[in-house]
Amino acid sequence: MPMPDEIVGLLRSKITFKWPDGHESAYPARLLRLSCRCAACIEEMSGAPLLDPTSVPETVRAKRIDLMGQYAIQIGWSDNHDSGIYNFRDLRRNCPCPTCAAIRAAGGIPA
């Protein structure tokens, strides 16, 4: 999976990934925060959620976005959480745009 050409989202309500093929994936910041898969948010053995969604403010924002090699980012959130890693493959595959959502609904996988 290629890296995005650009990531825009510090202190914004959406974090946008601009991909080399011209596609853009714009995630609501809170949706990304709630989808964190780190050990503090998901129980490691069972996969059961540990994060209470009501504990994440609607106004949560990315204070820091760091590259993790060429495969992922780590986000430092305004609620002081910063241990999750978001890989580019999943960010592209789970793109919330209507086109990608329609592809998934039809049983496909977005590019």
Stockholm file with secondary structure:
# STOCKHOLM 1.0

chainA/1-111         MPMPDEIVGLLRSKITFKWPDGHESAYPARLLRLSCRCAACIEEMSGAPLLDPTSVPETVRAKRIDLMGQYAIQIGWSDNHDSGIYNFRDLRRNCPCPTCAAIRAAGGIPA
#=GR chainA/1-111 SS CCCCSEEECBTSSEEEEECTTSCEEEEEHHHHHHTCCSTTTBCTTTCCBCCCGGGSCTTCCEEEEEEETTTEEEEEETTSCCCCEEEHHHHHHTCCSHHHHHHHHTTCCCC
#=GC SS_cons         CCCCSEEECBTSSEEEEECTTSCEEEEEHHHHHHTCCSTTTBCTTTCCBCCCGGGSCTTCCEEEEEEETTTEEEEEETTSCCCCEEEHHHHHHTCCSHHHHHHHHTTCCCC
//
